[in-house]
Amino acid sequence: MELIDTHTHIYEPEFDEDRRQTMERAAEAGVGRLLFPAIDSGSHERMLAVCRDYPGRCLPMMGLHPTSVNDNPQWRRELDTVERMLAAPPVERFYGVGEIGLDLYWSADWEREQTEALHAQIELALKYGLPVAIHTRNAWPQMLEVLACYRGRGLRGVMHAFCDSEEHYRRVKRLGGFKFGLGGVTTYKKGGGAELVPRMELEDMVLETDSPYLPPVPFRGRRNESAYIPYICEHIARLKGVAAEAVAEATTRNAVELFGLEA
């Protein structure tokens, strides 16, 4: 059974010295396809170059990360770039609009701008029929308010790096169309996974690493990579009391359906 990493940044400089070996390790671990969320125009070409090097395996998204809005007088130009890229992809296709969202962890001073950028990119996702990859940090009340605006309009996507409360899980689930990206934080003792994951349905989950960030146990303190997806899969299986194969099958099916991949 193929595993899919639905959120990784292996196009970032942290992998410049061993990207080929990183891809080989992922393949050996059974991780066939990797979805790349964009950050901003500073990394677009790097991301697209890796996708061209690994066609069919590295699959790009396009979007503006919320922290790239902060203290950036050019953020609306960045949005124009996202729109232009989605209208005329320089690759075969984009598989989603992301990484978009709200991040008030570093500063709440840019909440209005981040919210405007989020709405604009959700509208682009709806226009082009693409799923979204949504980042939420220290902004759950605001995020739920934004998502509620799109109830019934067919919005779908992934709540990236999800390890929040059961209440948030239930509220997003009621909106319909969303999966929840489970990664390394799920394996942490204080990450909340032990309480949350048993209450989640397999049909709602996809796997992700967010590499090079947030490595799972037993790799904390190291650079994360897609080859660690099986550790996340197996940990979820233990928490759910099911076979790892069942988690692999469900999460791969969910990712294929959500992102319109070949089965």
HELIX and SHEET records of a PDB file:
HELIX    1   1 PRO A   13  PHE A   15  5                                   3    
HELIX    2   2 ARG A   19  GLU A   28  1                                  10    
HELIX    3   3 HIS A   44  ASP A   53  1                                  10    
HELIX    4   4 PRO A   66  SER A   68  5                                   3    
HELIX    5   5 TRP A   75  ALA A   87  1                                  13    
HELIX    6   6 GLU A  111  TYR A  128  1                                  18    
HELIX    7   7 TRP A  140  ALA A  148  1                                   9    
HELIX    8   8 GLU A  166  LEU A  175  1                                  10    
HELIX    9   9 GLY A  184  THR A  187  5                                   4    
HELIX   10  10 GLY A  193  LEU A  196  1                                   4    
HELIX   11  11 VAL A  197  ARG A  199  5                                   3    
HELIX   12  12 LEU A  202  ASP A  204  5                                   3    
HELIX   13  13 SER A  226  TYR A  228  5                                   3    
HELIX   14  14 ILE A  229  LYS A  240  1                                  12    
HELIX   15  15 ALA A  244  PHE A  259  1                                  16    
SHEET    1   A 3 LEU A   3  ASP A   5  0                                        
SHEET    2   A 3 VAL A  31  PHE A  36  1                                        
SHEET    3   A 3 CYS A  58  PRO A  60  1                                        
SHEET    1   B 5 VAL A  97  ASP A 103  0                                        
SHEET    2   B 5 VAL A 132  ARG A 137  1                                        
SHEET    3   B 5 GLY A 157  MET A 159  1                                        
SHEET    4   B 5 PHE A 178  LEU A 182  1                                        
SHEET    5   B 5 MET A 205  LEU A 207  1                                        
END                                                                             
